[in-house]
Amino acid sequence: MTDERKFCFVLSVNNEAVFDIALQHIRQLVIPPGYSVDYSKITGSQGLAYAYNTAMHSSNAKYKIYMHQDVLLLNRNFLIDLLRIFSSDSELGMIGVVGARNIPRNGVWWESAEKIGKVLENRGLFAYLQFEDFFSGESVVPVDAIDGLLMATQYDVPWREDLFTGWHFYDVSQSLEFKRRGYKVGIPSQVAPWCLHFMGREHRFDLQAYNYYRDIFLRNYIEFMEVH
């Protein structure tokens, strides 16, 4: 049975030192009265969709926050904000901190002309990544895709581990799986960035693997590409 007053943080971990720092930040969050917080640590996984499905099925928390192990939450009121946002709109299934209103035909969300959100990054040096600001007064902007650094949900939708067995396109595909089920996906307004993505100098982007899963993504979600 779903626990309507429970949050669960889900992290796939291959670096205990990095995970410990993320967990310290989670433990500093203000917990809404009457709610509880748990976390699910997945190790030894070969892909994020598989890891996240494993955690999703093992936790009864209504609210799940899927995070990279190198994401540090800076907003101590994150859980309060999350609860307020989800409680105000039952059709809102998932939120993130950066993403795109529309996904380009090549499937690369960050090449969209309508990127939304903000985040602090560290790749050896700190950088403030800010996309389009909110000018309409909206508290949550609807998007087609959010980045996988942080994905918070109030409903359970299966991750496509049948298609995405590695580390790419699990996030964009999940955004569209929510939309296929009639839920909205969005980026909330952040006065200051809610989190720091501490990627480090050693972060490497595997272009060959990315393009492999991009081809799979385009074949399976072509209807979303055609409308833009």
N, C-alpha and C positions, 0 to 999 in steps of 0.2 A: 504494500500500500504506500502511495506517495505521501511523504511528509511535507505538508504545505508550508512548514515553518523552518525549513532547513536549507542551507547552502552547502554545496560540495565543490571544492576546487579540484580540478583534474589536471595532473601534470605527467607527461612522459619524461622519464628521467634517465640520463646516462652520465650525469656529472653530479655527484653528491654535494660537492662544495657549492656549486651554483644553486642547486635546489635548496640547500639550507638557507641561503640568503633570501631566496624567494619566499620561503616558509616564514622567515622572521618578519617579512613585510606583511604577509597574510595575518599573522598573529597580532599585528599592531592595529588591525582594522576595528572600527567601532561596530559592534554587533547590535542590530535592532533588538529591542526588548522582546523576550519571548521566543527568539529565534536561536538556532544553533548552527555551528559551522564545522564541517568535516573536510577532509581532503583525501584524494585517491592518488597514490603514487604508483605509476606503471613503469616497470623496468624491463629491459630486454626485448622491447618491441621492435619489430621490423618496419612498422609504419604507423602513422598517427591515426588513421581511420580505424584500424584494428584496435589500437590502444584505447581510443576514446569510446568505441563500442563496448569494450570490456568493462570500462569504468561506468559507463551509462547504465548497463544492465545490472551492475553490482551495487549501485547507490539508489536509495529511495528518495533522495533530496529532490524537491521540486525545482530548485534553482541550481544549475550547474555552470561552473565557470571553467572553461577549457583554456589553459594557458601554457605558453612555452615556459620551460624551466628557467629561462634567462629574463623573464619579465618581472619587474619589481613594481608593486602597486604603491603609488605615491599619494593617492587620494584616500585618506583614512576613513572617509565617509562613503567609500565605494559601495558597501553593502546596502546602506541606507538609500543611496541614489538608485541602485539597481532595483530595490524593492519598490521605490516610488515610481520609477519608469515602467516597470512591468505591471504594477497594480493599476496604473492609469490607462492601460490599453491591453485588453485580453487577446487582441489579434497580433500583437507584437511578439514574435517567437524568439528572436535572437538579436543581440546587439554586439557591436564591436567598437573599437576606438578609431580605426581608419578603414576606409573602403572606397567604393565607387558607386555613384548613382546608376551608371550604365557600364556594361562590360563590352569592351571593343570586340570587333569580329575576330581578332587574333587570340582572344581569351585572356590577355594579360591585363589584369584589372588596373594596375598602376600606370598604364598607358591611356587610361580613360581621360577625357577632357573634363570630367566632372568628379574629381576626387574630393572626399570629405574627411574631416577629422584631424586629429593631431596626436603626436606621441614624441617623447624624448628618446633619442637613440644614442648608443655609445658603441662605436666601432674603433675604439682606441682614442677617439675624441668625441666629446659630446656634441650632438646636433639636435636642433629643434625642428622637427618635421611637421609643418602645418599646411593643410590644404585649404579648400574653400571654407570661409567662415559662414555662419548662419546669418542671413539678412532678413529672413521672413519671420523671425520670432519663434520658429519651431523648436521644441525641446528635443525632438528626435527626427532626423531626416531619413526618409526611406531610401534604401540603397539596394542594388542587385547583389553586391558582394562585400564581405568584410574580410580583412586580413586575419590570418590564423594566430597572430601573437596573443590575442585575447578574444574569446568568443563565449558570451554568456547567454544562457537559454532559460526559458521557463517551461518548455515542453521538450519531450524526448523524441527526436527524429533519428532513425538509424543513419549512421555514417556509411558512405559507400566504399567499404573495404573490399568489395568485390571488384571495383574498378581501380581504386587508388591504394596501392599496396606499399607506397613509399612515403615521401615527405612533401609532396607537391600536390596542389589542387584539391586536397581534402577540405580546405576552407571555402573556396569559391563554389565547389560542388555542393557543400553542405548549405551554403547560403541559398542556392537554387532549389535544393531539396525542401527547405522550409517554404519557399515561395510556391513550389509545386503543390504543397499541402494547404495553401491558402493563408499562410502566416506572413506577416510582415517582418522584414529585416531592417535594422536601422543603426544609425550612428547618433548617440546622444550629444547634446551640447556640453562642451568641457571649457570652463573658464580657464583652467590650466590643465596641462596634460595629466591624465589619470595614471599613467604608467611610464616607466622607463624600460626600453628594450635594450638590455645590456649584451650586445652581440659580440663585442670584442674584436680585436684585430684578426684573430684566427678564423673568423667566419668565412666559409667558402661556399660559393653558389655553384651547384652542379647543373650546368646548362643542359647537358645531354639528358639527364634524368628529368629535368623540368620540361624539356620539349617532348619527351616520350609521354609524360602524363598530360601535357597540353593537347596532344593529338587525341588522346582518349577522351579528355574533357570536351573538346569540340565535337567529336562524333556523338557524344551522348547528351549534349545540352545545346545543340544547334538551334533549337527553336528560340532560345533566349538571345542568341547572337543575331538572328534574322530580324528581330523587331527594332534594332538600333541602327 
